[in-house]
Amino acid sequence: QVQLMESGGGLVQFGGSLRLSCAASKSIYNTYTVAWYRQAPAKERELVATWTHTGSTNVADSVKGRFTISRDNAERTVYLQMNSLKPEDTAVYYCYAKIGFKDYWGQGTQVTVSS
């Protein structure tokens, strides 16, 4: 079994940057899909960025040009680089992975962007 844990969230000023990390307890070489989601207060959970086993990446239109998703060479950590942050990016961010055709979720990390 694999456990995922997010880190890197916090309070950042308007226009600033953060890099979120999602660390796996074991190698995730069998990963099929890795994604980042976010959920703001009183709003639905939103898909932010996706990485697939083909190596393709996609980001939501709302963060295109500002956010990127990547995975390290050790295949144990997934990153979400967030630049030019806006107050509307404030949310709890969750990492997700489909590994060996099973679903895994992290506990979430809070990102707050001040006005």
C-alpha positions as CSV (number, residue, x, y, z in Angstrom):
1,Q,0.0,0.0,0.0
2,V,1.1,3.6,-0.8
3,Q,0.5,6.6,1.3
4,L,0.7,10.2,-0.1
5,M,1.5,13.3,1.9
6,E,1.4,16.9,0.7
7,S,3.7,19.7,1.9
8,G,4.7,23.2,0.9
9,G,1.5,25.0,1.5
10,G,1.3,28.3,3.4
11,L,0.5,32.0,3.3
12,V,1.9,33.8,0.3
13,Q,1.4,37.4,-1.0
14,F,-0.3,38.2,-4.2
15,G,1.9,37.4,-7.2
16,G,4.1,35.1,-5.2
17,S,5.1,31.5,-5.8
18,L,4.9,28.2,-4.0
19,R,5.9,24.7,-4.8
20,L,3.8,21.9,-3.4
21,S,5.2,18.4,-2.9
22,C,3.4,15.1,-2.7
23,A,5.7,12.4,-1.2
24,A,4.9,8.7,-1.7
25,S,5.8,6.2,1.0
26,K,7.0,3.7,-1.7
27,S,8.2,3.9,-5.2
28,I,5.4,4.9,-7.6
29,Y,6.9,3.4,-10.8
30,N,3.6,1.8,-11.6
31,T,1.8,5.2,-11.5
32,Y,-0.9,5.5,-14.2
33,T,-2.2,9.0,-13.3
34,V,-1.0,11.7,-10.9
35,A,-3.0,14.8,-10.4
36,W,-3.5,17.9,-8.2
37,Y,-6.9,19.0,-7.0
38,R,-8.0,22.0,-5.0
39,Q,-11.1,22.9,-3.0
40,A,-12.0,26.4,-1.8
41,P,-14.5,27.0,1.0
42,A,-18.0,26.4,-0.1
43,K,-16.9,25.3,-3.6
44,E,-16.6,22.0,-5.4
45,R,-13.3,20.2,-5.6
46,E,-11.5,21.2,-8.8
47,L,-9.0,19.4,-11.0
48,V,-5.9,21.6,-11.3
49,A,-3.3,19.6,-13.1
50,T,-2.7,16.0,-14.4
51,W,0.3,13.9,-15.3
52,T,-0.3,10.6,-17.1
53,H,1.9,7.5,-17.7
54,T,2.4,8.6,-21.3
55,G,4.3,11.6,-19.9
56,S,1.7,14.1,-21.0
57,T,0.7,16.9,-18.6
58,N,-2.4,19.1,-18.6
59,V,-3.5,22.0,-16.4
60,A,-6.8,23.7,-15.9
61,D,-7.6,26.8,-18.0
62,S,-7.8,28.8,-14.8
63,V,-4.1,28.1,-14.0
64,K,-2.7,27.7,-17.5
65,G,0.6,29.5,-17.9
66,R,1.0,29.8,-14.1
67,F,1.0,26.2,-12.7
68,T,3.1,23.1,-13.8
69,I,3.0,19.5,-12.6
70,S,6.1,17.3,-12.6
71,R,7.6,14.1,-11.0
72,D,11.1,13.5,-9.8
73,N,13.5,10.9,-11.2
74,A,13.2,8.7,-8.1
75,E,9.5,8.4,-8.9
76,R,8.5,9.1,-5.3
77,T,7.6,12.7,-5.3
78,V,5.2,14.8,-7.4
79,Y,5.4,18.6,-7.5
80,L,3.0,21.4,-8.3
81,Q,4.9,24.6,-9.1
82,M,2.6,27.6,-8.6
83,N,3.6,31.1,-9.9
84,S,1.8,34.4,-10.1
85,L,-0.6,33.4,-7.4
86,K,-3.9,35.2,-7.0
87,P,-6.4,35.3,-4.1
88,E,-8.7,33.0,-6.0
89,D,-6.1,30.3,-5.8
90,T,-6.7,30.1,-2.1
91,A,-7.8,26.5,-1.3
92,V,-6.8,23.2,0.2
93,Y,-4.7,21.4,-2.4
94,Y,-4.8,17.6,-2.6
95,C,-2.6,15.2,-4.5
96,Y,-4.1,12.1,-6.2
97,A,-2.5,9.1,-7.8
98,K,-3.8,6.0,-9.6
99,I,-1.1,3.3,-8.9
100,G,-1.6,-0.2,-10.1
101,F,-5.1,0.8,-10.9
102,K,-5.9,1.8,-7.3
103,D,-6.8,5.3,-6.2
104,Y,-4.8,7.1,-3.5
105,W,-5.4,10.6,-1.9
106,G,-3.3,12.8,0.3
107,Q,-4.6,14.7,3.3
108,G,-4.3,18.1,1.7
109,T,-2.3,21.2,2.3
110,Q,-3.7,24.8,2.8
111,V,-2.6,27.5,0.4
112,T,-3.7,31.1,1.2
113,V,-3.0,34.0,-1.1
114,S,-3.3,37.4,0.5
115,S,-4.8,40.4,-1.4
